[in-house]
Amino acid sequence: MAPRVFSVDEANALIPRLVRHFEEIQRLQRQAEQLEVDLERLVELDRSNGRSHGADIKALESQVEGIVGRTNQIIDEFSDLGCEIKDIEHGLVDFPSQRDGRVVFLCWKLGEDQIRFWHELTTGFAGRQPL
């Protein structure tokens, strides 16, 4: 199946959904970071005080696995839409599009209210040009 090709309007229509997805991913990442800190602390306690924290460690590991699973689900949703996440941390997304008879990427970054840039398939974010 050929990849989906977006018009600027079609890509812009997805921005509210993408913003929600990225906000959820960022929230999940913060939760995972805190759980990792808690997990490290428990593992260290488990080693140092002779008391087993195995059940608590397993519970935290399970929570981290759940967060990873949900994050992967969101990433799959981006893919199902036909766009490509280029950088989760910065919220970069590319949309295949047609420009002058060739395929290029419309480029959007979290915080931008609409698509304003495009770039060649080989140049990436650094090659962004105004529409």
SEVEX-233765 format. One record per residue: residue number from 0; residue in one letter; chain; y, z, x of N, C-alpha, C, O in turn. Coordinates in steps of 0.2 Angstrom, whole numbers. Layout:
SEVEX-233765
<site NUM, 'a', 'A', <Y, Z, X>, <Y, Z, X>, <Y, Z, X>, <Y, Z, X>>
...
END
This chain:
SEVEX-233765
<site 0, 'm', 'A', <-6, 0, 4>, <0, 0, 0>, <6, 0, 4>, <7, 4, 9>>
<site 1, 'a', 'A', <11, -4, 3>, <17, -5, 7>, <21, 1, 5>, <21, 4, 0>>
<site 2, 'p', 'A', <25, 4, 11>, <29, 10, 9>, <35, 8, 4>, <37, 2, 4>>
<site 3, 'r', 'A', <37, 13, 1>, <42, 13, -4>, <49, 11, 0>, <50, 13, 5>>
<site 4, 'v', 'A', <53, 7, -3>, <59, 5, 0>, <64, 7, -5>, <64, 6, -11>>
<site 5, 'f', 'A', <69, 11, -3>, <74, 14, -7>, <81, 11, -7>, <83, 8, -2>>
<site 6, 's', 'A', <84, 11, -13>, <91, 9, -13>, <95, 15, -11>, <92, 21, -11>>
<site 7, 'v', 'A', <102, 15, -9>, <106, 20, -8>, <106, 25, -14>, <105, 31, -14>>
<site 8, 'd', 'A', <107, 22, -20>, <107, 26, -26>, <100, 30, -28>, <100, 35, -30>>
<site 9, 'e', 'A', <94, 26, -26>, <88, 30, -27>, <87, 36, -22>, <85, 41, -24>>
<site 10, 'a', 'A', <89, 35, -16>, <89, 40, -11>, <94, 46, -13>, <92, 52, -13>>
<site 11, 'n', 'A', <100, 44, -15>, <105, 49, -17>, <102, 53, -23>, <103, 59, -24>>
<site 12, 'a', 'A', <98, 50, -28>, <96, 54, -34>, <91, 59, -32>, <90, 64, -36>>
<site 13, 'l', 'A', <88, 58, -26>, <83, 63, -24>, <86, 69, -20>, <82, 74, -19>>
<site 14, 'i', 'A', <92, 69, -18>, <95, 74, -14>, <95, 81, -17>, <93, 86, -14>>
<site 15, 'p', 'A', <96, 82, -24>, <96, 89, -26>, <88, 92, -25>, <88, 97, -24>>
<site 16, 'r', 'A', <83, 87, -26>, <77, 89, -26>, <75, 91, -18>, <72, 96, -17>>
<site 17, 'l', 'A', <78, 87, -14>, <76, 88, -7>, <80, 95, -4>, <77, 99, -1>>
<site 18, 'v', 'A', <86, 96, -7>, <89, 102, -5>, <85, 108, -8>, <84, 113, -4>>
<site 19, 'r', 'A', <82, 108, -14>, <78, 114, -16>, <72, 114, -12>, <70, 120, -10>>
<site 20, 'h', 'A', <69, 109, -10>, <63, 109, -5>, <65, 112, 1>, <61, 117, 4>>
<site 21, 'f', 'A', <70, 110, 4>, <72, 113, 11>, <74, 120, 10>, <73, 124, 15>>
<site 22, 'e', 'A', <78, 122, 5>, <79, 129, 4>, <73, 133, 4>, <73, 139, 6>>
<site 23, 'e', 'A', <68, 131, 0>, <62, 135, 0>, <58, 135, 6>, <56, 140, 8>>
<site 24, 'i', 'A', <58, 129, 10>, <55, 129, 17>, <58, 134, 21>, <55, 138, 25>>
<site 25, 'q', 'A', <65, 135, 21>, <69, 139, 25>, <67, 146, 23>, <67, 151, 28>>
<site 26, 'r', 'A', <67, 148, 17>, <65, 154, 15>, <58, 156, 17>, <57, 162, 19>>
<site 27, 'l', 'A', <53, 152, 16>, <47, 153, 18>, <46, 154, 26>, <42, 158, 28>>
<site 28, 'q', 'A', <50, 150, 30>, <50, 151, 37>, <53, 158, 39>, <50, 162, 43>>
<site 29, 'r', 'A', <58, 161, 35>, <61, 167, 37>, <55, 173, 35>, <54, 177, 39>>
<site 30, 'q', 'A', <52, 172, 29>, <47, 176, 28>, <41, 176, 33>, <38, 182, 35>>
<site 31, 'a', 'A', <39, 170, 35>, <34, 170, 40>, <36, 173, 47>, <32, 177, 50>>
<site 32, 'e', 'A', <42, 172, 49>, <44, 175, 55>, <44, 183, 54>, <42, 186, 59>>
<site 33, 'q', 'A', <46, 186, 49>, <46, 193, 48>, <38, 195, 47>, <37, 201, 50>>
<site 34, 'l', 'A', <34, 192, 44>, <27, 193, 44>, <24, 193, 51>, <20, 197, 53>>
<site 35, 'e', 'A', <26, 188, 55>, <23, 188, 62>, <26, 194, 66>, <22, 197, 70>>
<site 36, 'v', 'A', <32, 196, 65>, <34, 202, 68>, <30, 208, 66>, <28, 212, 70>>
<site 37, 'd', 'A', <29, 209, 60>, <25, 215, 57>, <18, 214, 60>, <15, 219, 61>>
<site 38, 'l', 'A', <15, 208, 60>, <8, 207, 62>, <8, 209, 70>, <3, 213, 71>>
<site 39, 'e', 'A', <12, 207, 74>, <12, 209, 81>, <13, 217, 82>, <9, 220, 86>>
<site 40, 'r', 'A', <17, 220, 78>, <17, 227, 78>, <11, 231, 76>, <9, 235, 79>>
<site 41, 'l', 'A', <8, 228, 71>, <1, 231, 69>, <-4, 230, 74>, <-8, 234, 75>>
<site 42, 'v', 'A', <-4, 224, 77>, <-9, 223, 82>, <-8, 227, 88>, <-13, 230, 90>>
<site 43, 'e', 'A', <-2, 228, 90>, <-1, 233, 95>, <-3, 240, 93>, <-6, 244, 97>>
<site 44, 'l', 'A', <-1, 242, 87>, <-3, 249, 85>, <-11, 250, 85>, <-14, 255, 87>>
<site 45, 'd', 'A', <-14, 244, 83>, <-21, 244, 82>, <-24, 245, 89>, <-29, 249, 90>>
<site 46, 'r', 'A', <-21, 243, 94>, <-24, 243, 101>, <-22, 250, 104>, <-26, 253, 108>>
<site 47, 's', 'A', <-16, 253, 102>, <-14, 259, 106>, <-16, 265, 103>, <-16, 270, 106>>
<site 48, 'n', 'A', <-17, 266, 96>, <-17, 273, 93>, <-25, 274, 91>, <-26, 280, 88>>
<site 49, 'g', 'A', <-29, 269, 92>, <-36, 271, 91>, <-38, 270, 83>, <-44, 271, 81>>
<site 50, 'r', 'A', <-33, 270, 79>, <-34, 269, 72>, <-34, 262, 70>, <-30, 258, 72>>
<site 51, 's', 'A', <-39, 260, 66>, <-40, 253, 64>, <-35, 251, 58>, <-34, 254, 53>>
<site 52, 'h', 'A', <-31, 246, 60>, <-27, 243, 55>, <-29, 236, 53>, <-26, 232, 50>>
<site 53, 'g', 'A', <-36, 235, 53>, <-39, 228, 52>, <-37, 226, 45>, <-36, 220, 44>>
<site 54, 'a', 'A', <-38, 230, 40>, <-36, 228, 33>, <-29, 225, 32>, <-28, 220, 29>>
<site 55, 'd', 'A', <-24, 229, 35>, <-17, 227, 35>, <-16, 221, 39>, <-12, 217, 36>>
<site 56, 'i', 'A', <-19, 220, 44>, <-19, 214, 48>, <-21, 208, 44>, <-18, 203, 44>>
<site 57, 'k', 'A', <-27, 209, 41>, <-30, 203, 37>, <-25, 202, 32>, <-24, 196, 30>>
<site 58, 'a', 'A', <-22, 207, 28>, <-18, 205, 23>, <-12, 201, 25>, <-10, 197, 22>>
<site 59, 'l', 'A', <-9, 203, 31>, <-3, 200, 34>, <-5, 192, 36>, <-1, 188, 34>>
<site 60, 'e', 'A', <-11, 192, 39>, <-13, 185, 41>, <-14, 181, 35>, <-12, 175, 35>>
<site 61, 's', 'A', <-17, 184, 29>, <-17, 180, 23>, <-11, 178, 20>, <-10, 172, 18>>
<site 62, 'q', 'A', <-6, 182, 20>, <1, 180, 18>, <4, 174, 22>, <7, 170, 19>>
<site 63, 'v', 'A', <3, 175, 29>, <5, 169, 33>, <2, 163, 31>, <5, 158, 31>>
<site 64, 'e', 'A', <-5, 163, 30>, <-8, 157, 28>, <-6, 154, 22>, <-5, 148, 21>>
<site 65, 'g', 'A', <-4, 159, 17>, <-1, 156, 11>, <5, 153, 12>, <7, 148, 8>>
<site 66, 'i', 'A', <9, 155, 16>, <16, 152, 17>, <15, 146, 21>, <18, 141, 19>>
<site 67, 'v', 'A', <10, 145, 26>, <9, 139, 29>, <6, 134, 24>, <8, 128, 24>>
<site 68, 'g', 'A', <2, 136, 19>, <-1, 132, 14>, <5, 129, 10>, <5, 123, 8>>
<site 69, 'r', 'A', <9, 133, 7>, <15, 131, 3>, <19, 126, 7>, <22, 121, 4>>
<site 70, 't', 'A', <21, 128, 13>, <25, 124, 17>, <22, 117, 18>, <26, 112, 17>>
<site 71, 'n', 'A', <16, 116, 19>, <12, 110, 20>, <12, 106, 13>, <13, 100, 13>>
<site 72, 'q', 'A', <12, 110, 7>, <12, 107, 1>, <19, 103, 0>, <19, 98, -3>>
<site 73, 'i', 'A', <24, 107, 2>, <31, 104, 1>, <32, 98, 5>, <35, 93, 3>>
<site 74, 'i', 'A', <29, 98, 11>, <30, 92, 16>, <26, 86, 13>, <28, 81, 13>>
<site 75, 'd', 'A', <20, 88, 10>, <16, 82, 6>, <20, 80, 1>, <20, 74, -1>>
<site 76, 'e', 'A', <24, 84, -3>, <28, 81, -9>, <34, 77, -6>, <35, 72, -9>>
<site 77, 'f', 'A', <37, 78, 0>, <41, 73, 3>, <38, 67, 4>, <41, 61, 2>>
<site 78, 's', 'A', <32, 67, 7>, <28, 61, 8>, <27, 57, 2>, <27, 51, 2>>
<site 79, 'd', 'A', <25, 61, -3>, <23, 58, -10>, <29, 54, -13>, <28, 49, -16>>
<site 80, 'l', 'A', <35, 56, -11>, <41, 53, -14>, <43, 47, -10>, <46, 42, -13>>
<site 81, 'g', 'A', <40, 46, -4>, <41, 40, 0>, <46, 41, 6>, <47, 36, 9>>
<site 82, 'c', 'A', <49, 47, 6>, <53, 48, 12>, <50, 51, 18>, <44, 54, 17>>
<site 83, 'e', 'A', <53, 52, 23>, <50, 55, 29>, <54, 60, 32>, <60, 59, 33>>
<site 84, 'i', 'A', <51, 66, 33>, <55, 72, 36>, <55, 70, 43>, <50, 69, 46>>
<site 85, 'k', 'A', <61, 71, 46>, <61, 70, 53>, <62, 76, 57>, <60, 77, 63>>
<site 86, 'd', 'A', <65, 81, 54>, <66, 87, 57>, <67, 93, 51>, <72, 93, 48>>
<site 87, 'i', 'A', <62, 97, 51>, <62, 102, 46>, <68, 107, 47>, <72, 109, 42>>
<site 88, 'e', 'A', <69, 109, 53>, <74, 114, 55>, <81, 112, 53>, <85, 116, 50>>
<site 89, 'h', 'A', <83, 106, 54>, <89, 103, 53>, <90, 100, 46>, <95, 97, 44>>
<site 90, 'g', 'A', <84, 99, 43>, <84, 96, 36>, <86, 88, 37>, <90, 86, 33>>
<site 91, 'l', 'A', <82, 85, 41>, <83, 77, 42>, <78, 74, 38>, <72, 75, 39>>
<site 92, 'v', 'A', <80, 69, 34>, <76, 65, 31>, <78, 57, 31>, <84, 56, 31>>
<site 93, 'd', 'A', <73, 53, 32>, <74, 46, 32>, <71, 43, 26>, <66, 45, 24>>
<site 94, 'f', 'A', <74, 38, 23>, <72, 34, 18>, <71, 26, 20>, <76, 23, 22>>
<site 95, 'p', 'A', <65, 23, 20>, <65, 16, 21>, <69, 12, 16>, <70, 14, 10>>
<site 96, 's', 'A', <73, 7, 19>, <78, 3, 15>, <78, -4, 18>, <76, -5, 23>>
<site 97, 'q', 'A', <81, -8, 14>, <82, -15, 16>, <90, -16, 18>, <94, -13, 14>>
<site 98, 'r', 'A', <91, -19, 24>, <98, -20, 26>, <98, -27, 29>, <94, -27, 34>>
<site 99, 'd', 'A', <101, -31, 27>, <102, -38, 30>, <95, -41, 31>, <94, -44, 36>>
<site 100, 'g', 'A', <90, -40, 26>, <84, -43, 27>, <79, -40, 31>, <73, -43, 32>>
<site 101, 'r', 'A', <80, -34, 33>, <75, -30, 38>, <75, -23, 35>, <79, -21, 32>>
<site 102, 'v', 'A', <70, -20, 37>, <69, -13, 35>, <72, -8, 40>, <72, -9, 46>>
<site 103, 'v', 'A', <76, -4, 37>, <80, 1, 41>, <79, 8, 38>, <75, 8, 33>>
<site 104, 'f', 'A', <81, 13, 41>, <81, 20, 37>, <88, 22, 35>, <93, 22, 39>>
<site 105, 'l', 'A', <88, 24, 29>, <94, 28, 26>, <93, 35, 29>, <88, 37, 29>>
<site 106, 'c', 'A', <98, 38, 31>, <98, 44, 35>, <102, 50, 31>, <108, 49, 30>>
<site 107, 'w', 'A', <98, 55, 30>, <102, 61, 26>, <100, 67, 30>, <95, 68, 33>>
<site 108, 'k', 'A', <105, 71, 30>, <104, 78, 33>, <106, 83, 28>, <111, 83, 25>>
<site 109, 'l', 'A', <102, 89, 28>, <104, 94, 24>, <111, 96, 25>, <114, 97, 30>>
<site 110, 'g', 'A', <115, 97, 19>, <122, 99, 20>, <126, 93, 18>, <132, 94, 16>>
<site 111, 'e', 'A', <124, 87, 18>, <127, 81, 16>, <126, 80, 9>, <120, 81, 6>>
<site 112, 'd', 'A', <131, 78, 5>, <131, 78, -2>, <128, 71, -5>, <126, 70, -10>>
<site 113, 'q', 'A', <128, 66, 0>, <125, 60, -2>, <123, 56, 5>, <125, 58, 10>>
<site 114, 'i', 'A', <120, 50, 4>, <118, 46, 9>, <124, 42, 12>, <128, 39, 8>>
<site 115, 'r', 'A', <126, 43, 18>, <132, 40, 21>, <130, 36, 27>, <134, 32, 30>>
<site 116, 'f', 'A', <124, 37, 29>, <122, 34, 36>, <116, 30, 35>, <111, 31, 31>>
<site 117, 'w', 'A', <115, 25, 40>, <108, 22, 41>, <107, 21, 48>, <112, 22, 52>>
<site 118, 'h', 'A', <101, 20, 50>, <99, 18, 57>, <93, 14, 58>, <89, 13, 53>>
<site 119, 'e', 'A', <93, 10, 63>, <87, 6, 64>, <81, 10, 65>, <81, 16, 66>>
<site 120, 'l', 'A', <75, 7, 64>, <69, 11, 64>, <67, 14, 71>, <64, 19, 71>>
<site 121, 't', 'A', <70, 11, 76>, <69, 14, 83>, <74, 18, 86>, <73, 21, 91>>
<site 122, 't', 'A', <80, 19, 82>, <85, 23, 85>, <86, 30, 83>, <88, 34, 87>>
<site 123, 'g', 'A', <83, 32, 77>, <84, 39, 75>, <91, 41, 74>, <95, 37, 74>>
<site 124, 'f', 'A', <91, 48, 73>, <97, 51, 71>, <103, 49, 76>, <109, 48, 74>>
<site 125, 'a', 'A', <102, 49, 82>, <107, 47, 87>, <110, 40, 86>, <116, 39, 88>>
<site 126, 'g', 'A', <106, 36, 82>, <109, 29, 81>, <112, 28, 74>, <113, 23, 72>>
<site 127, 'r', 'A', <113, 34, 71>, <116, 33, 64>, <123, 29, 64>, <127, 30, 68>>
<site 128, 'q', 'A', <123, 25, 59>, <129, 21, 58>, <132, 22, 51>, <127, 23, 46>>
<site 129, 'p', 'A', <138, 22, 49>, <140, 23, 42>, <138, 17, 38>, <137, 11, 41>>
<site 130, 'l', 'A', <137, 18, 32>, <135, 13, 27>, <141, 8, 26>, <140, 3, 23>>
END
